């Protein structure tokens, strides 16, 4: 158990870098989709550079961080199996499964855009970009608070956060409609 804090630290570091990748990759998707609709040669020049940036982010940072954070999480559960008997951990693992689904779906979008297949709008990707934020808030509140009453307040906070983000998105969309360079 003397190395428990080292394992926990590595788990947290790779969670942070995983989320950094998940936060940034949809922004690159927004730029890729918008570049796809530009005239030549901008479309080709921007598209090539954005694909390269997305590829490096996805395969050098995001995927390795996801794998390493999972390895260290399993290691922590082996060291502390009692956590698997606690309700907050069941809820957290549900959100972790949701995070894996989000990551997988993001990978599908990544592959499509790498092949110049644009099926989603840039506005969709702006909203998709917030998915990881909600999961992060839920998991952090669960891990820190661990009680069901506090968890209820955490859920209310997540709902309020979602509403604020959607309102912010609408305000930003109206600003962009008036000034496309904003």
JOMO-V18240 format. One record per helix or strand of 2 or more residues. SS is the DSSP state (2 for helix, 1 for strand). FROM is the first residue (numbers start at 1). TO is the last residue. If there is no record, write none. Layout:
BEGIN
ss=SS from=FROM to=TO
ss=SS from=FROM to=TO
END
This chain:
BEGIN
ss=2 from=4 to=36
ss=2 from=42 to=79
ss=2 from=81 to=85
ss=2 from=87 to=114
ss=2 from=122 to=128
ss=2 from=131 to=145
ss=2 from=148 to=178
END
